[in-house]
Amino acid sequence: MYASSSDIINVASSDIVPNINDDDVNACIDALDLDGVDQNRRDYLKSTSSCDVSACPGSGKTTLVIAKLLILTRKWSSRTRGICVLSHTNVAKDEIRKRFGTLDNRLNFDERPHFVGTIHSFIIKYLATPYLLSIGYKPKVIDESIATIMRKKYMGIRNLRLAEYFLESKHRTFDQIRLESTDRDEPFGTKLLGIAGNDTKTYINIRRAFRKSLDEGYFTPDDMLLFGSKYIELHPEVASLIRDRFPFIIIDEMQDTDEQQNEILSLLFPQNDKSICLQRLGDSNQALFATGKMVRLASHSISLSNSFRFDESIANLANRFAVSPVLPNGLVGRRKVPEQLLTIHNEFIVFDGKNISQVLPEFAKLVSRGFDQNEIEKYPVAAVGARRYGDDLGKEHDKPKYISDYLPDNLQLENDKIDMNDDFDSSIIRARLKIAENADFSVGLNQIASDFMRIIANDLSPELRTTPHMSKFRQFIHLFNSPENDDAAKVRELLFALLNPRKSLSASKTKTLCDDIQNMIVSKLQILGVSTHPYVDNFFQKLPETFSMIDFSTPLPNLRNKDCFIFDDIQIQLGTIHSVKGETHLATLLLDTFDHTSFVKSLLPWFVGDICNATGRQSDKQIARMKQCYVAMTRPTHLLAVAAPYSSLGKTVQETRQSIDKLHAIGWQILTIGSDLRS
């Protein structure tokens, strides 16, 4: 049920939570110079009672949270009880802290009494760690990849190989193993992954390795959720103490909360508890990351249905893919279109299989013709799809199956042009040279990653090496994945800056980048206990000083890889739909991919306007595709495009033509590449 302003009743959760009046809201709006603050947004800013906020893409949800925090902290008086702001990712947490920190230096969210962080970090700090310390564990590292590496190490080479052979025969992997219980005798229940009983050698050996890793302080984030749940189960009074500590709670992106997280949050902060104010924000139509039973926002909520990101043309096309209707009257686009951009139309690109490599260049041409350089520099241009690659990547398969199928074939170097040694300096030069000559960024990234993984392999035993089917760069980055920090993203960003062959680097800039990369890598290796090995020391002994020895100022061919495609100076970022959730683009191209069926074909009734929203007859797979499509189509500010082969629009030429006519009728401009060759 849609909530109007008369439905929102402010009930002070305690004497600590301040009342908020119109003057407070107006002062905040003036301080932040906010536009478009309608009645529903004012209702949320004034509310001090528990409520849900259903916020459509581009509705300014983060800005609204910042505004709410500004109002609250200006009136907050307690030094011992505070506001708890929970998000799903470190990126969201950092964005809130960064934007809030620019408002007033006195409003510090890094110290008591407030808390701003991820759900995982909150549970780790206030539940899991206290409990683990009380039963004799001392958490040293909370990291998925490192904990798995150490558990493989504690297995021993022989036992690990036997276990992996058995798991592989049952179509399982060691990395899939999770603690299911805090019971040291049956940490995986009565059967490991449902295939190995607790009296088998496989179960016993893996149990021993997991015990050892816990005793040594190596935990995964999921382990911490498990021990956090156990703490509440054994000591339910802890939940009451936490509610007293944090009487006002804001949870962002609530739709992505999984079942285990929601269970813990429900115990800590019950919705019907009048002693607290619980405000949850999100959009169930964008629930891409939740696992298990999806946590829905209450139907009775404040609805923010108007988006400042895009105009009405994009809103009308995307609205059909909202699983739950956007209340009260569907998705609304409020971005004003400048007169010079009125000629830009949302494009549906239809192509034949022989011309699939022309899709990205044609999209780049649309962007180049439609926007000037100032517009292009404001937001990225992106092409996204449901599947990036699969196990059969590099083998013959029908296209398009993956995002990578849209890329032109890359040239591969037969031999290195320069004789290199195993050091960081040589590795960087070799990587940049390969990027320049192959017109492929991924070749350089994989080169430096391969060099480094080979170096540490000299010291790491086989059980510490990462999954072989992953690319070298993904193996390398995998070592840095952690819910507690953005190390993986930072290392990736540093390497991109260092390897970019289109830029010349000064000595000082080169040194700064190399020092930062070295510090992050060595810090991670210290945890693995291999940073003092002479091979690692030698690798970093010689650092690059400058790249003047190679002329990177000459024009280069188009860079193309899984992450970026450049055509006519238009840089198109490539990624999965999941990877761009929360992003804003100037233009977005949704690429058709294949997973049991064509992505576009499975949603064709919605694309052509025959169906709007979920009808109750869709499978879970189709609902998931609708959400992905909704997320993808609500990224752009100006230009939305979709690319699909003729075959995805109909079984016959006649059916395809009918689909094209329907697409045009509901607002799509049709761009054809090649002709439908079917008889």
Buried (B, 14 or more C-beta within 10 A) or exposed (E): EBBEEEEBEBEBBBEBBBEBEEEBBEBBBEBBEBEEBEEBBBBBBBBBBBBBBBBBBBBBBBBBBBBBBBBBBBEBEBEEBBBBBBBBBBEBBBBBBEBBEEBEEEBEBEEEBBBBBBBBBBBBBBBBBBBBEEEEBEBEBBBBBBBBBBBBBBBBEEBBEBBBEBBEEEEBEBBEBEBBEBEEEBBBBEBBBEBBEBEBEBBBBBBBBBBBBBEBBBBBBBBBBBBBBBBBEEBEEBBEEBBBBBBBBBBBBBBBBBEBBBBBBBBBBBEEBEEBBBBBBBBBBBBBBBEEEBBBBBEEBBBBBBBBBBBBBBBBBBBBBBBBBBBEEBBBBBBEBEEEBEEBBBBBBBBBBEBBBBBBBBBBBBBBEBBEEEBBEEBBBBBBBBBBBBEEBEEEEEBBBBBBBBBBEEEEBEEEEEEBEBBBBBBBBBBBBBBBBBBBBBBBBBBBBBBBBBBBEEBBEEBBBBEEEEBBBBBBBBBBBBBBBBBBBBBBEBBBBBBBBEEBBEEEBBBBBBEBBBEBBBEBBEBBEBBEBEBBEBBBEEBBEEBEEBEBEEEBEBBBBBBBBBBEEBBBBBBBBBBBBBBBBBBBBBBBBBBEEBBBBBBBBBBBBEBBBBEEEBEEEBBBBBBBBBBBBBBBBBBBBBBBBBBBBBEEBEEBBBBBEBBEEEBBBEBBBBEBEEE
